Amino acid sequence: MVLSHCILVIIVAGLLATTAMTLFVLLVNKLTGKRLNVIRILGTMLTSKTEADGSTASTPGVFVAGVTAHYAVGFLFTALYVIAWERGLLEYTTADCAIIGFVTGLFGIMVWRIYFAIHRFPPAVNLNIYLPTILFAHVVFGIVAGWTYMLMRNPGI
């Protein structure tokens, strides 16, 4: 695949996969009533704007920081996936993409645990619910990224 098409795939797959992942987390948020909004949690932590009661902030700056960081990481992981798929290092079957997402999710859990541990005033988030949700959200991410890659690489399917 030519470089310009790879970049387009990374952008489209990154947008779709990160959005699907975010929607999955928001669905779990609605079903459980817990504070699981990854954009607000990430933005609150990046801007150090945790409310006095431990809740996440909802200012425009927090939202912009959360969205920017979340999608930047999504594009980074999508780029790594596309490079691996293009070089034949990974398969892009649904099962393999779910496994890749799961492994990425384990990495994500590790990063979130460290970030919560070192942050001076993290929001009050139930990590026993949040982290497994993030794990399965990454499975969704991997599958959507893989399907998008497959469809854009093989448009006749």
N, C-alpha and C positions, 0 to 999 in steps of 0.2 A: 504494500500500500504506500502511496506517495506521502511525503511529509505533510502536505497541506490537508490531505484527507485524514491522516492520523490526528492532526490537530482538531479538525472538525469533529471527528469521532470522540476525542477526549472531551471537547466542550459539550457536545450533545449528550453523550453517555454520562458525563459528570453531572450535568444539570438534572437529567432524569433520575439517575441513581440516588443522588443526594436528596432530591425532592421526595422520592419514594421512601427513602429512609426516614426523612423528617416527618412525613405524613404517618408512617407506621408508629413512630414515637408519639406523635400527637394523638393517634387513635388510642394507644395504650394509656396515655394521659387522661383522655376523656373517659375511658372505661374504668380506670382505677381511681380517678379523682386525685391522684398524686401529682406533685410538681415534677413533671418529666420533660418539659419543653426545652429541648437541647439548645435551641437558639438563645432563649432567655438565660439558661444556666451558663452557657459558654460566654455570652455577652456580659453577664453580670460578673463572672469571674475575671474576664479579661479587663474590664473597666474598674474592678474593685468597687462595685456599687451595690453590694448586698445590703438589703434593707435592715434596719435595726432588729426587726422581728425574725430575721433569717430568710425572708422571702427574696425572690429574684426581683430585680428592678425591671421597669417597663418603659424606660425612657427611649427616645429615638436613637440616642448614641449607643445604648446597650444593644438594641435591635440591630443596628448597622454593624457593630463589632461582632455580634454573634453570627449574623448571616455571612459576613465577609470571611470570617475565620472558618466557619463550617463548610462553606462552598469551596474555599481555597484548599482545604484538606481533602474534600471530595474530588476536586480536579487532580490533586497530587496522586491520590490512590488510583484514580481512573487512568492517569498517565502511566503509572507503574504496571497496572493490569494490561493496558494496551501494548506496552513494550514487551511484556512477557508473552502475550498472545501472539504478537507479530513475530517474535523470535522462536515460537513453538515451545516455550518453556512451560506453558499452561494450556490446558484445553478450555474451551468456552462452552462446554455442555452445561445444562442447568445444574446438574449434580456437582460438577467441578466448580462452577461459579458460587454455589451455595457453600462449598467447603472453603473456597478462597475468602468469601465473605465472613465465614465463621472464624477463620484464622485472623483476618483483619480485625474482627470484633474482639478477639482475645487481646490483640495488641491495643485496641482502643480502650478496653477495660483497664489494662495496665496503666496507660497514660492517664485516664481519668482518676484512678486510685492515687497515683502519684500527685496529680494536680490538686485533688482535694486534700491530700495530706500536707502539702507544702503551702497551700494558699492561706493567707493570714486570716481571712474571714469568709469562708465559702458559704454559699447559700445552704439552707437546711434542706437537703435532698435525701430521701431514703435510698441509699445506695444498694440495698438488698433488692429493690425493685428496679431502680434506674439502670444499674449495670447489666443485669440480664436482658433488659429491654434494649439496651445499646448493642449487646451481642447479637440478638436476633434481628435488629434493625440493619446490622452490617450484612447479615445473610441476604436480606432484601436488597441491599445496596449491590452486593456481588451479583445476584441474579439479574437485576435490572441492567447493570453495567454490561454483563455478558450478553444478554439478549439484544441490547442496543448495538453493541459491537458486532454481533453476528448479523443483524439486519442491515447495518450500514456497510459491512464488509461484503455481504452477499445480498444485494438488493433484490435479486430475483426470487428469493425464498418466499 
